[in-house]
């Protein structure tokens, strides 16, 4: 027979284990809008059992070889600017939603940011100076607004590959301005080359890993697709002893949703709600219970919930689709 002390110890271990599993970042990627936001825009996030929102102001670059970043201009939507980001942060915080501030670069015509590559040393230095001003301005906002988590960049593989020393120095400059937690949003096929994880608090991954070539992946298909990726991701946790954070995750509600989940092509229009649902459930079942996994931010969430998404929509948003209830269930199960 077990002693009372042994039973109490086992009970405490069980409670602590449950607590460690439940404390997840259950986030939404809150899309910038032309407009201010109000409680009615935030209530659906609360109803989702989300506890975090990623706020994403933007800087713009003309093309992948152009070194100057334009931001906080009159030509941007309100939510893409510093003043808009500050307003969004404060409105969400009033409803007890934590914030990841995630300034991002947009290249004209939607070119991939991972391919930003300068052709001369002079242009590299111009880009570095421009990016430093851009990111430090938002790091200062993050500090002033008591933001919990700051993302220092998103999917900038070639920039980092060719200028690693710059990024190491940039992190030190950010830490002089901002005292909270830091991450970087590496693309799913980039994170294994990112050289500065030891200097951040989370290994951030935009988790668009390929899972299945089937038109409608079953839950079992998608779960099997995650197995090798999960092992590799866990290896990085072991290497750096840093929790894994999916800075973006999600699937489109289209045929072949698990084949190339990063694709946002407009010609992919065949709605498939089941494919989105099954891939999403496999992601939750693979990661959300793991102690080394910090959580993630679903891509993406629009402010006008009632008119967003829906069962005829083929885009990423989970809003007003079966997957929204799935997310609500898992976020409720692993709430802080």
N, C-alpha and C positions, 0 to 999 in steps of 0.2 A: 504494500500500500504506500502511495506517495504521501510524504509529509505535507502539512499545511503550508510550510515555507516553500516547498517545491511547487505546489499548486499555485500559490500566489505568484511565484517567479514566472511560471509558464504563462499565467494570465497576463502579467505585465509585458512579457515578450510579445504575446499575441496582440495586445493593445498597441504597443509601440510599432509593431510591424504594420498593423492596419493604418495607423496614423501616418507612417512614412509613405505608404502607398497612396494615401488619400490626398496628400498635399501636392497637388499638381497645378501647373500653370495651364488653365483651361481658357484659351484665348481666341479672339476673333481678330482678323485683319480688317480694321475699320477704314473703309474706303473714303478718301477725301471727296468733299462735295463742294458745290458752289455756295452752299448755304450754311448758316449757323445751325446748331443742334439744340434740341430741347429734351425734356424728360421722356417725351413720347418716342423719341428716336433711340433712347437708351433702354427703355423698358423691355423690348424684345431680347436684348443682350442679357439682361438680368434673368429673364424668363428661360433663357438657354442654359442657365446655371454657369455662365461664363464668369470668370473672376479677373480676366485681363483683356485689354484691347491694345493692339498695335496701332499707333498713330503714325502716319506715313506722309510727311511733307516731302516735296519733290524739288530737285534741281534738274535743269535741262541742259543737254549737250547737243550741239548741231549734228555731229556724226562721230563715229568711233575714233577718228583721228583728230578731233577738235579738242583743244585743251581747256577751254573755259566753261565753267558751270554758271548758269544764270539761275537765280532763285529770288524769292520774295519780290516778284515783279507784279505789276498791275495786270499782266496778261494771264496770270495763273488763277485757278479756282481758289476760293477763299480757304478751303481746307488744306490746300497744298502749300500754304504760306506759313510763316512763323506765327503770325497773329492768329490764324485759323487753327493751327496745331495747339497753341496755348489755350484757346477757347475749348477745343475738343477735350483736351486733357482735364481741364478744370470741371467741365460738365460731367465727364465720366467719373472722376474722382468723387464728386458729390454723391454719386450712387454706389460708392464703394467698389468701383472697378479700378484695378491696378493698371499701370501703363507700361508698355514698352514703346519708347520713342525710336522710330526706325526711318531716319532720313534716307531717301533713295534717289537714284539718278534715272532719268528718262532720256533716251536718245530718240531723236526725230525718226518717225516712221516705225517706232518700236524695235529698233535694232537691239541685239542682245548686249547687255552691259558687260558681260564676261569677255567680250571681244574688244573693249576699249584698249587701244594700243597706239602710243605716240611714235612718230617717225623720226624725231630728233630729240637730242638731249634737252634743248631749250624748251621744246613743247612739253616734255616730261616735267620739267621744273615749273612751268606755268600751270599744268594740271595739278601738280602737288600743292602749289600755293593756293589754287582755287578750291581744291577739295578740303584743304585744311581750314580755310575760312568758313566754308559751308558746314563742315561737320562740327567745328568748335562752337559755332553760333548755336547749333541745336544741342550740343552738349551743355552749354551754359543754360539754355532753356530747361533742359532736363534737370539740372541741379536746382534752378530757381523754383521749378514747379514740383519738386520732390517726386520725380519720376523714379520708379523702382528699377527699371532696366533700360539700358541704352544700347542700341545696335549701331556699330561703328561703320557698317557698310553692307551692301547687298549684292552678291553675285558679281564680283569684280576680279575674276580669276587672273586675267592677263596683267592688269594693273598691279596686283599683288605679286605675281610671279616675277615681273620684271623690276619691281621696286620694293623688295622686301625690307630693306633698311628704313625706307621712308615710313612704312607701316609700323615698324617697331617704335620709331620715334613719335609717330602720330598717337599711338596708344598712350605713351607717357604724357603727351600734351593733353589728351582727353582726361587722363586721371588727375591732372593739375586743376581741371575745371569741374569735373563731375565725380562725385564720391560714391555713386551707386554701383550696381552690378553691370558688367559689360558682356556683350556677345558680338558675333559677326554672323551674318546670314550667308553661308556658303551654299552654292548649288549642290545638288545631290551627288554629282560626279566631280566636285571640286574640293570638298572638305578634307579629303585625305592628303591634299597637297598644301593646305593652308598652314603657314609656318609659325603662327603666333598663338596657338590655342593655350599654351602654358601661361600667357599673359592676360587671359580673359577668364571670366567666371563660368561661362557655359560654352560648350561646343554647339554652335548654331548651324542647323542644316535645313535648307529648303527641300523638303523630303519628297521629291517627285521621282522616286525610284520606279523603274519598270517592274511590273508584277506578273502580268499575264498577257498572252497574245490572243486570248479568246474575245469574241464579240461581246459576250456577257459573262465576265468572270464569275464563277461561283465564289462563295466565301472561302471554300477550301482551296480553290485555285489561287486566290489572292494571298491567303495565309501561307501557302507553300512558297509563293513568290517572295514573301518577306524573309524567309528563313535565312538565306545566305546574306542578304543585306543586313539583317539584324545582327548576325555574328560579327560582321565587319565593323558595324557601328559600335557594338559592345567592346570590341578590341580597342577602339579609340578612347572609350571611357576608361578602360584599364590602363592604357598608355599614359593618359594625362590626368587621370583621377578628377575629371571635370564632368558634371552632369550633361547629358544630351538634351538639347532643346530643339524641337522642330519649329524654327522661326517662320516657316510656312508649311502647310500640308493641305491636301485636299485633292479631289478628283472631279472632273467634269461629269455631268449627267448625259453621257454620250456612249454610243457603241465604242468598244475597245478602250474603255476608260483607263484600264490598267496597263496598256501597251506602251504608251509614251505620255505619261501623265502631265508632263510639262507643256504639252502643246496647247496653244490657245487659238489655233487656226479657225477663222470664221467659216470655212467651208465644212467644218465638222458640225453637222446640224441634226443628225439622227438621235433624238432624245432616247436615253436609256437610264431610267432612274434606278433600276436594279443594279446595273453595273457600278454606279456611284455608291450605292448603299453597301454592296458587298465588299468593295475595295476599302471603304471607310471602316467597316466593322473589322476587317482583317488588320488594319492599322491599329485600331484601339486595342484589339485583343493581343496584338504582338507587343505593344509598348506600354500602355497606360498603367499596367500593374507593376512594372519594373521599378525598383527603388532607384536605379541609376538614371532613369528617364525623368526629366523635369516637367515635360508637358509640351504644348504647342499651340500654334495660332492657325485656325482654319482660314483658308483663302477662298472667297473673300466675303465681306459683310457690308452691305449698303445701308445708308442711314434710313431710307424710306422702306421699312420692312414690308408693309402691306402690298407694295407694288413691285417688290424685288423677287427675282427667281420665279418660282411656280413650276408646275408639272409640265409645262410646255417649253421650259427654258433649258438650253443645252450647255450653259456656262458653268463656271466653278461654284458659284454661290450655293450654299445649302438651303437658302431661305425659301420657305413654303414648299419644301420637297420632303419626301420621306426621310432623307438623311438628317434633316434638322432634328427630328425626334430622337434619332439614334445618338446624335451628338449631345442632345439635352440629357439623355439617359446616362451616358458615360461621364459627362461633366458633373452631373449630380452625384454619381457614384464616387468620383474622385475629386470632390470639392475640397477646398481648404477649410 
